[in-house]
């Protein structure tokens, strides 16, 4: 059995990605503030704003570091060798997805 058996939407992966985000942004409020400051109307929605932060280097910037982080998640299919572009796209997607959830939860909490 492969040690790479986590789905990208599994609870453990989501928690690890959120912990990774919190290493840079200790609170969702700070993440949201930077996401808004770094984007404009071309990046509507929390997902696109956080993805843009990943694209401009607010998180890991080197492919090898991104690959190492993704490898630590033990994602299904992670035992295959992926090119730098695939690693970069998957990394940005996971950061954007979980960062957007953090911001959306903050907005819900502040709205109530």
N, C-alpha and C positions, 0 to 999 in steps of 0.2 A: 504494500500500500504506500502511496506517495505521501510525503510529508506536506505536500502542497494541496490542501483540500478545502481551504476556506473560500467561500464565495465573497465577492466584493461587497455584497450587501449583508453579510453576516454581522451579528452583534459585536463580536470580538474585533472585526476589521473596523467597523464604525467607531468603536471606542478608541482603538489605537490611532486612527486618523485624527479624531478629535483631540486626543492627547498631544499628537504631533503639532496640530494647529496651536494648541495652548502653550506650547514651548515658545512660540513666536508672539502670540496674542493671548495673554493670560485671561482675558475676558472677551465675551462676545461683543460687548460694547466697543472695546478698542478695535476689534476686527471690523465691525460695522463702520466705525468712524474712518478708518484707513481705506476701506473698500469704497466708501462714498467719495473721499478726498482724491483717490487715485483714478476715478472713472468719470465719465460724462454720460450723456444721453445715448451714446452708442453701446453702452453696456447696461441695458435695463435688467432688473431682477438681481436678487442676491447671488444666484449661481454665477451669472456672468461677471458680476463685480468681484467675487472672490477668485474666480478663475483668472481674471485680469491681474490680481495681486500675485498669483502664482507665476503668471507669464512675465511679470516685471521683476521677479527675483525676490519677493518677500519671504519665500520659503527656501527649500533646497534648490540650488541653481545648477549643480553639476549632474550630468547623466548618471555617473557612477554612484553618487550619493542617493539619487532618486531610485536607482535600481536596487541599492542596498536596502532602502526603506521599504520598497515594494516587496522585496524578498523576505523581509522580516514579517510581513503580513501573511506569508504562506498561502498566497492566492492560488486557487485552482488553475492549473496550467502554468504556474510560475516556474516549473522546472524546465521549461523551454527557454531557449535563448531568444530574446526579443531585441530588435534594433533600438537605437537611441530614441527615435521619433515615437515609437510605440510606448516606450517607457515614459517619456515626457507627457504624452497625451493621457495615459492612465493616471499618472501622478497628478496632473492638473485636474482631471475629472474627480478623483477622490477628494482632493482638497476642496474643490468648488462645491461638491455635493454636501460634504459634512460641514463646511464653513457656512453654506447657505442655510442648512438646518439650524445651526447655532444662532444665526442672525434672526431667522424666522421665529424661533422659540423665544428669543429676547423680545421681538416685536409683539408677539402674542401676549407675553407676560406684562409688557408695558401698556398694552392696549386695554387689558382687563381691569 
